[in-house]
Amino acid sequence: MADFNPIDSLEGRVAVIAGGTGAIGLATARRLAALGARCVLLYGRKPAAEADALAAALPGSGHAAIAAEMLNSGSLKAAAAEVEKRFGAVHVLVNSAGRTQAVPAADLDALTDELIDEMLAVNFRGVFATIRAFAPLLKASGDGLVVNISSIAGFTGAGSNLAYVAAKAGIDVVGDALARVLAPVVRVLTVSPGVVDSGFVPGRGADFNAKAGATMPLRRVGTPDDVAAAVQACATTLRYATGTRIVVDGGRHL
């Protein structure tokens, strides 16, 4: 069993990043690769050649991009089998895939049944299905880590839309449950950003970020690398931690 002491290097470890070609996923892959991890970028809609190029540009060598549909459990299981064939193990799984759409909380009619179903499927079911697919490989490593990229929306109740809020709250609580049932060989942590300058929420650009940043204690919105740095800490210095939330929001939740 792992001793859970802090480490400085990820040499010899394999990290799978779901949503690995997105802003936060790619920033995370860069940080983990720089510490010696071999990274697998799971991607959906991006052209294969572009995803392969992003993987090849990561620090170090031995990285890969593998197509996987987050809402298709068969596709996720096939991706896990491909990772096992090519890499032999998985030590870190980062769930950064997801999407949202801005809907004012007071506009109940705009939050349609279809949008609710989509938000829960993409931001909750897909995350759980990814963990389920890779859990055997994480357990087999003897020292596994799952990091779910959530949102302060999950505990503040304020976010891009109420269904997104519900999905993030759900994955937070289920992450805590998984931290119990997967222990001691797999740790489960949640990283909760606030506003991130990534284009994640369609229609929110520089004006929104400037206004939001001015209201925060640290006076700026987050960057993808702020979030990636927290994931890096989960994998290296915060190893005696599981079943908890790391908030990276510049104080926006206060």
C-alpha positions in Angstrom: 0.0 0.0 0.0 1.2 3.5 -0.7 2.6 5.5 2.2 0.9 8.8 1.0 4.0 10.8 1.6 4.6 14.0 -0.5 6.5 13.4 -3.7 8.3 15.7 -6.1 8.3 13.6 -9.3 5.7 11.8 -11.3 8.3 9.7 -13.2 6.9 6.3 -14.0 3.3 7.3 -13.5 0.5 7.5 -16.1 -2.1 10.2 -16.0 -5.3 10.1 -18.0 -7.0 13.4 -18.5 -10.6 13.3 -19.7 -11.3 16.5 -21.6 -7.5 16.6 -22.1 -7.6 18.9 -25.1 -9.7 21.5 -23.3 -8.1 24.5 -21.6 -8.0 23.1 -18.1 -7.3 19.6 -19.2 -4.4 20.6 -21.4 -2.9 22.9 -18.7 -3.1 20.0 -16.3 -1.4 17.6 -18.8 1.5 20.1 -19.3 2.1 20.4 -15.5 2.0 16.6 -14.9 4.1 15.9 -18.0 6.7 18.4 -16.8 7.0 16.3 -13.6 7.7 13.1 -15.6 4.2 11.6 -16.0 3.2 10.1 -19.3 -0.1 11.7 -20.2 -3.1 10.3 -22.1 -5.5 13.0 -23.4 -9.0 11.6 -23.8 -10.9 13.7 -26.3 -14.2 13.7 -28.1 -15.0 16.1 -30.9 -11.5 17.5 -31.8 -9.9 16.1 -35.0 -7.6 13.2 -34.3 -4.6 14.9 -35.9 -5.0 18.0 -33.8 -5.4 15.9 -30.6 -2.3 13.9 -31.5 -0.3 17.1 -32.1 -1.3 18.5 -28.6 -0.1 15.3 -27.0 3.1 15.3 -28.9 3.8 18.9 -27.8 3.7 18.0 -24.1 7.0 18.1 -22.1 8.8 14.8 -22.1 7.8 11.8 -24.2 5.5 8.8 -24.4 2.2 10.7 -24.4 -0.9 9.9 -26.4 -4.3 11.1 -27.4 -7.2 8.6 -27.4 -10.7 9.3 -28.6 -13.5 8.5 -26.1 -17.2 9.5 -25.9 -17.9 10.5 -22.4 -21.6 9.6 -22.7 -20.9 6.1 -24.0 -19.7 3.6 -21.4 -18.7 1.2 -24.1 -16.4 3.8 -25.6 -14.9 4.6 -22.2 -14.2 0.9 -21.5 -12.6 0.6 -24.9 -10.4 3.6 -24.1 -9.4 2.1 -20.8 -8.5 -1.1 -22.6 -6.4 0.8 -25.1 -4.6 2.6 -22.2 -3.9 -0.7 -20.5 -2.5 -2.1 -23.7 -0.3 0.8 -24.5 0.7 2.0 -21.0 0.0 -0.9 -18.7 -1.3 1.2 -15.8 -3.1 4.3 -14.7 -2.1 6.2 -11.6 -4.0 9.5 -12.0 -7.4 10.2 -13.6 -8.4 13.8 -14.1 -12.0 14.5 -15.0 -12.0 17.9 -16.7 -14.5 17.1 -19.5 -17.9 19.0 -19.4 -19.9 21.8 -20.9 -22.5 24.3 -19.8 -24.8 27.0 -21.1 -25.7 30.3 -19.4 -29.3 30.4 -18.2 -30.4 33.0 -15.5 -31.4 31.2 -12.3 -34.7 33.2 -12.2 -35.7 32.1 -15.7 -37.2 28.8 -14.8 -38.8 28.3 -18.2 -35.5 28.6 -20.1 -34.1 25.7 -18.1 -35.9 23.1 -20.3 -36.2 19.4 -19.5 -33.9 18.7 -22.4 -31.2 21.1 -21.1 -31.5 19.6 -17.6 -31.0 16.1 -19.0 -28.0 17.2 -21.0 -26.3 19.1 -18.1 -26.7 16.1 -15.8 -25.5 13.6 -18.5 -22.5 15.6 -19.5 -21.4 16.9 -16.1 -22.4 14.1 -13.8 -23.1 10.8 -15.6 -20.1 11.2 -17.9 -17.7 11.8 -15.0 -19.0 8.9 -13.1 -18.8 6.6 -16.1 -15.2 7.6 -16.7 -14.3 6.8 -13.1 -16.1 3.5 -13.4 -14.2 2.6 -16.6 -10.8 3.4 -15.2 -11.3 2.2 -11.6 -9.8 -1.2 -12.2 -6.6 0.2 -13.6 -6.4 2.8 -10.8 -6.9 0.1 -8.2 -4.3 -2.1 -9.8 -1.7 0.7 -9.6 -1.8 0.4 -5.8 -1.5 4.2 -5.6 -4.3 5.8 -7.6 -5.8 9.3 -7.7 -9.0 10.7 -9.1 -9.3 14.4 -9.4 -12.7 15.7 -10.4 -12.8 19.3 -11.8 -16.0 20.6 -10.2 -17.0 24.2 -9.5 -17.9 26.4 -6.6 -21.4 26.4 -8.2 -21.7 23.0 -6.5 -21.7 24.5 -3.0 -22.7 28.1 -3.6 -25.8 27.4 -5.7 -24.8 30.2 -8.1 -23.5 29.1 -11.5 -24.1 29.2 -15.2 -27.4 27.4 -14.8 -29.2 25.5 -12.1 -28.9 22.1 -13.7 -25.1 22.6 -13.9 -25.2 23.5 -10.2 -27.0 20.3 -9.5 -24.6 18.2 -11.6 -21.5 19.7 -9.8 -23.1 19.3 -6.4 -23.8 15.7 -7.3 -20.3 14.9 -8.4 -18.9 16.5 -5.2 -20.9 14.3 -2.9 -20.4 11.2 -5.0 -16.7 12.0 -5.0 -16.7 11.9 -1.2 -18.5 8.5 -1.3 -16.0 7.1 -3.8 -13.2 8.3 -1.6 -14.5 6.0 1.1 -15.2 3.0 -1.1 -12.0 3.1 -3.2 -9.7 3.7 -0.2 -6.9 3.0 0.5 -5.6 2.3 -2.9 -7.4 5.2 -4.7 -7.7 8.7 -3.4 -10.5 11.0 -4.7 -10.3 14.7 -4.6 -12.3 17.6 -6.0 -10.9 20.8 -7.4 -13.5 23.6 -7.4 -12.7 26.7 -9.6 -14.7 29.9 -9.8 -14.6 32.0 -12.9 -11.9 30.8 -15.2 -10.7 32.6 -18.3 -11.2 29.7 -20.6 -14.2 30.3 -22.8 -16.0 27.5 -21.0 -19.2 29.4 -20.6 -20.4 30.5 -24.1 -21.0 34.2 -24.3 -18.8 35.2 -21.3 -15.7 37.0 -22.4 -13.3 39.7 -21.3 -16.0 42.1 -20.1 -17.6 39.5 -17.9 -14.2 38.5 -16.5 -13.1 42.0 -15.8 -16.3 42.7 -13.9 -16.2 39.4 -12.0 -12.5 39.9 -11.2 -13.1 43.3 -9.7 -15.4 41.8 -7.1 -13.1 39.1 -5.9 -10.7 39.4 -2.9 -7.7 38.5 -5.2 -8.9 40.9 -7.9 -8.7 38.7 -10.9 -10.5 35.6 -12.4 -8.7 32.3 -12.5 -6.6 30.9 -15.4 -6.5 27.2 -16.5 -3.1 27.0 -15.0 -4.4 28.0 -11.6 -6.6 25.0 -11.7 -3.9 22.8 -13.1 -1.6 23.8 -10.3 -4.2 22.6 -7.8 -4.4 19.2 -9.6 -0.6 19.0 -9.5 -0.7 19.6 -5.8 -3.2 16.8 -5.4 -0.8 14.4 -7.1 2.3 15.5 -5.3 2.2 17.5 -2.1 -1.4 16.9 -0.9 -1.1 13.1 -0.9 -2.4 12.7 2.6 -5.8 14.0 1.5 -8.9 12.3 0.1 -12.6 13.0 0.1 -12.3 16.7 0.2 -12.5 19.9 -1.9 -9.8 22.2 -2.9 -11.3 25.6 -3.8 -9.4 27.7 -6.4 -11.5 30.7 -7.0 -9.6 33.8 -5.8 -12.1 34.1 -3.0 -15.2 34.5 -5.2 -17.3 32.2 -2.9 -16.8 34.5 0.1 
